[in-house]
Amino acid sequence: MKAVVSTQSTGKKAGKAKAPFKRAEYFVNENYRSSMNIKRIGRLKHQVVKIPESVNIFFVMRIATVRGPMPQDVRKILQSLRLNELNNAVIVQRSDKMVKNLSMVEPYITW
């Protein structure tokens, strides 16, 4: 007869998993990336677009694509402007609502 070996470990470290070792470069790069993201988001939030009153129409062109899921409000604005593909362009009339929508999709378009 063969002896049955128990797979359960007896000891203090039985339930603890060893954390993976992370090098110092990882923390430096992670800190740099997070600080750059915070700066970028701050610039986008506080960016004020000054448009002269003489401008009545805008030429809007899609310049960037999105990898992965896109926020639903951004996707809806781009669909309403018919900017579904890269390098599509439209001419739109100026309004306060249009300026607000264009500022929301600013990373994906130029105008």
N, CA, C and O of each residue as an XYZ file, in Angstrom:
444
protein
N       0.822     -1.169      0.000
C       0.000      0.000      0.000
C       0.875      1.243      0.000
O       1.899      1.327      0.678
N       0.415      2.211     -0.802
C       1.144      3.465     -0.843
C       0.573      4.406      0.205
O      -0.622      4.399      0.503
N       1.452      5.196      0.740
C       1.022      6.173      1.732
C       0.451      7.394      1.020
O       0.994      7.848      0.013
N      -0.634      7.911      1.545
C      -1.272      9.086      0.977
C      -0.616     10.323      1.597
O      -0.565     10.479      2.817
N      -0.116     11.195      0.716
C       0.551     12.403      1.192
C      -0.456     13.544      1.211
O      -1.179     13.767      0.240
N      -0.491     14.241      2.297
C      -1.407     15.358      2.443
C      -0.852     16.565      1.685
O       0.339     16.863      1.764
N      -1.735     17.260      0.948
C      -1.299     18.423      0.183
C      -1.364     19.696      1.011
O      -0.891     20.744      0.573
N      -1.931     19.619      2.176
C      -2.027     20.800      3.021
C      -0.711     21.010      3.749
O      -0.086     20.071      4.241
N      -0.318     22.260      3.799
C       0.923     22.612      4.469
C       0.619     22.959      5.915
O      -0.389     23.598      6.218
N       1.487     22.536      6.783
C       1.307     22.875      8.188
C       2.391     23.862      8.556
O       3.581     23.554      8.491
N       1.980     25.021      8.933
C       2.958     26.040      9.309
C       2.325     27.416      9.264
O       1.163     27.574      8.890
N       3.117     28.418      9.656
C       2.606     29.777      9.717
C       2.425     30.385      8.326
O       1.520     31.198      8.139
N       3.241     30.026      7.358
C       3.233     30.645      6.038
C       2.297     29.950      5.051
O       2.367     30.217      3.852
N       1.449     29.092      5.515
C       0.607     28.308      4.620
C      -0.363     29.185      3.839
O      -0.579     28.924      2.655
N      -0.955     30.205      4.440
C      -1.965     31.018      3.789
C      -1.405     32.236      3.072
O      -2.135     32.896      2.333
N      -0.135     32.552      3.270
C       0.433     33.767      2.695
C       1.095     33.474      1.356
O       1.847     32.511      1.207
N       0.790     34.339      0.380
C       1.450     34.229     -0.915
C       2.594     35.234     -0.941
O       2.478     36.335     -0.403
N       3.675     34.854     -1.556
C       4.839     35.727     -1.620
C       4.588     36.831     -2.642
O       4.207     36.550     -3.778
N       4.795     38.071     -2.248
C       4.602     39.208     -3.151
C       5.744     39.243     -4.159
O       6.891     38.964     -3.808
N       5.435     39.587     -5.424
C       6.498     39.640     -6.432
C       7.450     40.796     -6.135
O       7.044     41.846     -5.635
N       8.708     40.580     -6.450
C       9.730     41.600     -6.231
C       9.628     42.662     -7.308
O       9.547     42.335     -8.492
N       9.631     43.930     -6.917
C       9.571     45.027     -7.875
C      10.839     45.849     -7.735
O      11.245     46.217     -6.633
N      11.442     46.123     -8.852
C      12.675     46.904     -8.853
C      12.377     48.383     -8.645
O      11.241     48.826     -8.816
N      13.386     49.129     -8.280
C      13.232     50.556     -8.020
C      12.825     51.304     -9.284
O      12.096     52.292     -9.205
N      13.284     50.847    -10.451
C      12.942     51.510    -11.709
C      11.437     51.486    -11.953
O      10.886     52.421    -12.533
N      10.781     50.434    -11.516
C       9.336     50.328    -11.684
C       8.640     51.467    -10.945
O       7.736     52.102    -11.489
N       9.056     51.726     -9.712
C       8.419     52.767     -8.914
C       8.714     54.160     -9.470
O       7.853     55.040     -9.442
N       9.934     54.357     -9.976
C      10.282     55.649    -10.571
C       9.430     55.895    -11.811
O       8.882     56.985    -11.976
N       9.312     54.896    -12.685
C       8.511     55.039    -13.907
C       7.033     55.222    -13.582
O       6.357     56.030    -14.221
N       6.532     54.500    -12.620
C       5.116     54.608    -12.235
C       4.820     55.999    -11.679
O       3.782     56.585    -11.985
N       5.724     56.520    -10.870
C       5.544     57.857    -10.318
C       5.582     58.902    -11.427
O       4.791     59.845    -11.416
N       6.489     58.744    -12.381
C       6.586     59.685    -13.498
C       5.308     59.652    -14.338
O       4.772     60.701    -14.696
N       4.820     58.447    -14.654
C       3.601     58.322    -15.462
C       2.406     58.934    -14.756
O       1.608     59.633    -15.380
N       2.274     58.679    -13.466
C       1.119     59.223    -12.743
C       1.204     60.741    -12.642
O       0.179     61.416    -12.746
N       2.397     61.294    -12.443
C       2.513     62.749    -12.369
C       2.215     63.391    -13.717
O       1.603     64.458    -13.767
N       2.636     62.760    -14.808
C       2.343     63.293    -16.133
C       0.848     63.216    -16.428
O       0.296     64.129    -17.043
N       0.187     62.144    -15.999
C      -1.262     62.027    -16.191
C      -2.007     63.107    -15.418
O      -2.971     63.680    -15.924
N      -1.568     63.387    -14.198
C      -2.212     64.417    -13.392
C      -2.047     65.777    -14.049
O      -2.994     66.564    -14.078
N      -0.864     66.071    -14.578
C      -0.630     67.341    -15.262
C      -1.492     67.444    -16.523
O      -2.074     68.494    -16.796
N      -1.572     66.352    -17.289
C      -2.341     66.364    -18.533
C      -3.821     66.592    -18.251
O      -4.467     67.385    -18.935
N      -4.356     65.909    -17.259
C      -5.762     66.068    -16.917
C      -6.026     67.483    -16.400
O      -7.067     68.067    -16.699
N      -5.094     68.033    -15.629
C      -5.246     69.402    -15.145
C      -5.276     70.402    -16.278
O      -6.049     71.360    -16.238
N      -4.442     70.197    -17.295
C      -4.447     71.096    -18.446
C      -5.758     71.007    -19.196
O      -6.294     72.026    -19.632
N      -6.286     69.794    -19.354
C      -7.536     69.624    -20.093
C      -8.720     70.227    -19.334
O      -9.620     70.794    -19.954
N      -8.735     70.117    -18.031
C      -9.856     70.630    -17.252
C      -9.905     72.152    -17.264
O     -10.981     72.739    -17.375
N      -8.753     72.789    -17.150
C      -8.711     74.236    -17.005
C      -8.449     74.959    -18.319
O      -8.177     76.160    -18.335
N      -8.531     74.232    -19.397
C      -8.270     74.847    -20.692
C      -9.490     75.669    -21.109
O     -10.601     75.146    -21.202
N      -9.271     76.945    -21.354
C     -10.338     77.839    -21.761
C     -10.116     78.194    -23.220
O      -9.051     78.681    -23.600
N     -11.129     77.945    -24.029
C     -11.039     78.220    -25.452
C     -11.610     79.604    -25.704
O     -12.774     79.867    -25.401
N     -10.791     80.490    -26.259
C     -11.240     81.841    -26.581
C     -11.453     81.921    -28.086
O     -10.513     81.785    -28.869
N     -12.692     82.141    -28.474
C     -13.057     82.180    -29.886
C     -13.556     83.574    -30.204
O     -14.434     84.082    -29.509
N     -13.020     84.204    -31.235
C     -13.518     85.543    -31.599
C     -14.985     85.499    -32.011
O     -15.461     84.489    -32.530
N     -15.693     86.590    -31.779
C     -17.114     86.667    -32.109
C     -17.364     86.630    -33.608
O     -18.461     86.285    -34.047
N     -16.350     86.986    -34.401
C     -16.540     87.011    -35.857
C     -16.598     85.616    -36.468
O     -17.032     85.467    -37.610
N     -16.171     84.593    -35.735
C     -16.175     83.224    -36.249
C     -17.564     82.625    -36.050
O     -18.052     82.540    -34.923
N     -18.202     82.209    -37.153
C     -19.551     81.648    -37.080
C     -19.612     80.170    -37.409
O     -20.584     79.504    -37.054
N     -18.596     79.638    -38.080
C     -18.579     78.222    -38.417
C     -17.217     77.643    -38.051
O     -16.215     78.355    -37.972
N     -17.210     76.316    -37.829
C     -15.981     75.601    -37.499
C     -15.773     74.477    -38.499
O     -16.725     73.839    -38.949
N     -14.517     74.246    -38.837
C     -14.134     73.079    -39.608
C     -13.550     72.096    -38.607
O     -12.523     72.378    -37.988
N     -14.197     70.938    -38.440
C     -13.809     69.958    -37.430
C     -13.313     68.709    -38.136
O     -13.964     68.206    -39.052
N     -12.143     68.202    -37.703
C     -11.559     67.018    -38.333
C     -11.121     66.028    -37.264
O     -10.527     66.413    -36.257
N     -11.412     64.769    -37.484
C     -11.011     63.700    -36.569
C      -9.556     63.364    -36.820
O      -9.183     63.043    -37.949
N      -8.718     63.431    -35.782
C      -7.294     63.214    -35.957
C      -6.750     62.033    -35.160
O      -5.600     61.644    -35.364
N      -7.533     61.457    -34.265
C      -7.015     60.384    -33.421
C      -8.047     59.292    -33.267
O      -9.252     59.539    -33.307
N      -7.553     58.076    -33.092
C      -8.421     56.938    -32.807
C      -8.236     56.545    -31.356
O      -7.342     57.043    -30.673
N      -9.080     55.655    -30.897
C      -9.047     55.223    -29.511
C      -8.757     53.735    -29.479
O      -9.384     52.949    -30.191
N      -7.809     53.361    -28.653
C      -7.555     51.939    -28.437
C      -8.313     51.532    -27.185
O      -8.127     52.105    -26.112
N      -9.160     50.542    -27.341
C      -9.954     50.100    -26.208
C     -11.284     50.827    -26.165
O     -11.655     51.505    -27.123
N     -12.003     50.690    -25.063
C     -13.329     51.298    -24.972
C     -13.249     52.818    -24.882
O     -12.350     53.378    -24.254
N     -14.213     53.466    -25.525
C     -14.307     54.928    -25.515
C     -15.447     55.321    -24.587
O     -16.459     54.622    -24.529
N     -15.305     56.432    -23.857
C     -16.431     56.890    -23.028
C     -17.672     57.111    -23.889
O     -17.581     57.585    -25.021
N     -18.822     56.762    -23.340
C     -20.064     56.781    -24.119
C     -20.425     58.184    -24.586
O     -20.887     58.350    -25.714
N     -20.226     59.201    -23.745
C     -20.578     60.560    -24.159
C     -19.690     61.049    -25.298
O     -20.159     61.760    -26.186
N     -18.418     60.677    -25.282
C     -17.502     61.045    -26.371
C     -17.924     60.351    -27.659
O     -17.944     60.964    -28.726
N     -18.261     59.072    -27.551
C     -18.680     58.315    -28.734
C     -19.950     58.910    -29.349
O     -20.063     59.012    -30.570
N     -20.902     59.299    -28.502
C     -22.156     59.879    -29.000
C     -21.913     61.222    -29.692
O     -22.522     61.503    -30.724
N     -21.036     62.046    -29.139
C     -20.740     63.336    -29.763
C     -20.083     63.130    -31.122
O     -20.439     63.796    -32.094
N     -19.124     62.209    -31.189
C     -18.463     61.951    -32.466
C     -19.430     61.381    -33.499
O     -19.333     61.698    -34.685
N     -20.359     60.543    -33.054
C     -21.362     60.010    -33.978
C     -22.307     61.096    -34.454
O     -22.684     61.114    -35.626
N     -22.696     61.995    -33.575
C     -23.606     63.065    -33.986
C     -22.932     64.026    -34.964
O     -23.595     64.631    -35.805
N     -21.610     64.161    -34.847
C     -20.861     64.996    -35.787
C     -20.454     64.241    -37.052
O     -19.855     64.821    -37.958
N     -20.777     62.953    -37.112
C     -20.402     62.079    -38.217
C     -18.892     61.997    -38.400
O     -18.378     62.033    -39.518
N     -18.206     61.887    -37.285
C     -16.752     61.738    -37.293
C     -16.388     60.343    -36.794
O     -15.663     60.192    -35.812
N     -16.903     59.328    -37.485
C     -16.713     57.954    -37.042
C     -15.355     57.383    -37.422
O     -14.875     56.452    -36.776
N     -14.738     57.920    -38.448
C     -13.461     57.381    -38.918
C     -12.391     58.456    -38.862
O     -12.682     59.650    -38.788
N     -11.159     58.007    -38.898
C     -10.024     58.907    -38.900
C     -10.016     59.731    -40.184
O     -10.335     59.218    -41.256
N      -9.652     61.006    -40.077
C      -9.563     61.962    -41.181
C     -10.912     62.351    -41.780
O     -10.945     62.922    -42.870
N     -12.007     62.067    -41.117
C     -13.294     62.606    -41.539
C     -13.374     64.058    -41.087
O     -12.787     64.435    -40.072
N     -14.104     64.872    -41.848
C     -14.223     66.280    -41.507
C     -15.642     66.762    -41.756
O     -16.337     66.258    -42.638
N     -16.065     67.749    -40.963
C     -17.385     68.366    -41.113
C     -17.260     69.863    -40.846
O     -16.298     70.325    -40.232
N     -18.244     70.598    -41.317
C     -18.349     72.023    -41.022
C     -19.601     72.200    -40.180
O     -20.687     71.769    -40.565
N     -19.439     72.848    -39.009
C     -20.559     73.021    -38.088
C     -20.720     74.495    -37.746
O     -19.767     75.271    -37.809
N     -21.958     74.869    -37.379
C     -22.229     76.241    -36.978
C     -21.837     76.451    -35.521
O     -21.847     75.519    -34.717
N     -21.499     77.671    -35.207
C     -21.101     78.014    -33.857
C     -22.325     78.127    -32.951
O     -23.333     78.734    -33.313
N     -22.215     77.534    -31.776
C     -23.190     77.700    -30.701
C     -22.483     77.344    -29.401
O     -21.431     76.705    -29.410
N     -23.059     77.756    -28.305
C     -22.440     77.457    -27.009
C     -22.394     75.951    -26.754
O     -21.411     75.428    -26.229
N     -23.456     75.272    -27.128
C     -23.512     73.821    -26.953
C     -22.458     73.125    -27.816
O     -21.825     72.166    -27.374
N     -22.271     73.611    -29.050
C     -21.289     73.007    -29.945
C     -19.871     73.210    -29.411
O     -19.047     72.298    -29.489
N     -19.582     74.381    -28.876
C     -18.255     74.648    -28.313
C     -18.001     73.736    -27.118
O     -16.892     73.230    -26.943
N     -19.029     73.528    -26.298
C     -18.897     72.630    -25.146
C     -18.636     71.198    -25.608
O     -17.772     70.519    -25.055
N     -19.376     70.733    -26.619
C     -19.179     69.379    -27.136
C     -17.807     69.214    -27.765
O     -17.158     68.185    -27.579
N     -17.364     70.214    -28.503
C     -16.047     70.123    -29.134
C     -14.936     70.105    -28.096
O     -13.923     69.434    -28.293
N     -15.101     70.819    -27.012
C     -14.074     70.787    -25.968
C     -14.035     69.434    -25.258
O     -12.989     69.033    -24.749
N     -15.175     68.726    -25.220
C     -15.192     67.399    -24.597
C     -14.444     66.369    -25.429
O     -13.819     65.463    -24.879
N     -14.503     66.499    -26.755
C     -13.843     65.534    -27.633
C     -12.532     66.084    -28.197
O     -12.041     65.608    -29.221
N     -11.975     67.082    -27.525
C     -10.747     67.752    -27.972
C      -9.575     66.799    -28.233
O      -8.840     67.031    -29.193
N      -9.352     65.741    -27.439
C      -8.204     64.867    -27.714
C      -8.312     64.108    -29.049
O      -7.304     63.629    -29.568
N      -9.526     63.998    -29.602
C      -9.712     63.191    -30.803
C      -9.899     64.029    -32.056
O      -9.891     63.486    -33.161
N     -10.067     65.338    -31.915
C     -10.359     66.184    -33.076
C      -9.456     67.411    -33.068
O      -8.782     67.712    -32.083
N      -9.467     68.100    -34.187
C      -8.907     69.447    -34.270
C      -9.935     70.327    -34.936
O     -10.701     69.867    -35.783
N      -9.958     71.618    -34.552
C     -10.962     72.528    -35.111
C     -10.456     73.936    -35.119
O     -11.164     74.843    -35.555
